[in-house]
């Protein structure tokens, strides 16, 4: 199982400090990538890698396209595929009108399995090889999610949602059942294939103090697991949360009181953090996950990405689609909206930074950069092939593109699933075999 891919290779070493920061990435204009049993065995100039390859190697020529690490989505909701594009005024109305009723359907295994098939098809179609997902409150949804991940051999993070109030009866667990079923999901799926289970209290509004205590117990028992939840997405949400937990200093302090603020804690949105909260996030090493299309769609606010990153105490940042509050499965479209949000805030997000965030940056935020997010030797061969001339309009624009950064920006601005020429998972082409 040895494959040699030929094309233009791009992989980041660290966060770029500007468009002229060529030391932040590796770029080969005619590169070779040798893959053995799903692992990157060698990378470099094509002629050099070709000379190292065994005589029976399978060679695939992707020129003139770019070869990058697979894209990583840090926050989305597996049960919300049929919630996307639902008209509502704000977050809480959207949850109660569309999201919660839809998630009730995931008690049925057949429905969960059907949606799982479509969910993974969309990820692959859009070049996403790793995602961090919320399932529903039902263990059946987590079983469907992780089973499909194993079938496709994808490195995925997910969790059974825990919530015991402020939702329909069919969507509630209890502190005891939420704890017990999460433990069952961990036993059944964590470390099986490439699966990672995340402890997943939906957010403080939908968990009683008793359930938060149960979540804290899980975090103590399984300190290596990711924790995912929501934080400071919407002003009404923040106000309501404060009323439910009056003893807390602020929203972030609620999670800190239950031992949920740490380096593997992933907080969706985190738009409206106070200076105290940002300091607490930074000191704990917690991750603020930017969900630009969702923040705009629900009118939640403008995430201060650049301001948080350059603080004296910087906050770790990830980026995500947040399907189905988000309006696109594409990380390219996601970063296009992230760019526009920074423009509105008087900041600049250059294209090198965007691709760093989608690949190595998100892998670092997940503490998985030793496995995914780069083209480094010894890492897993989750890759995408990007075609900057995927549409007639893009082809026309490419006639005047003069640099790598300009090409990346074109892909980000005009690209979508059509720009993903192929998606490789553990060295195997997956997009071209989709029905």
Buried (B, 14 or more C-beta within 10 A) or exposed (E): EBBBBBBBBBBBEEBBEEBEBEEBBBEBEEBBBBBBEBBBBBBBBBEEBBEEBEEEBEEBEBEEBBBBBBBBBBBBBBBBBBBBEBEBEBBBEBBBBBBBBBBBBBBBBEBBBEBBEEBBBBBBBBBBBBBBBBBBBBBBBBBBBBBBBBEBBBBBBBBBBBBBEBBEEBBBBBBEBBBBBBBBBBEBBBEEBBBBBBBBBBBBBBBBBBBBBBBBBBBEEBEEBBBBBBBBBBBEBBEBBBEBBEEBBBBBBBBBBBBBBBEBBBBBBBBBBEEEBBBBBBEBBBBBBBBBBBBBBBEBBBBBBBBBBEBEEEBBBBBBBBBBBBBBBBBBBBBBBBBBBBEEBEBEBBBBBBBBBBBBBBBBBBBBBEBBBBBBEEBBBBBBBBBBBBBEEBEEBBEEBEEBBBBBBBBBBBBBBBBBBBBBBBBBBBBEEEE
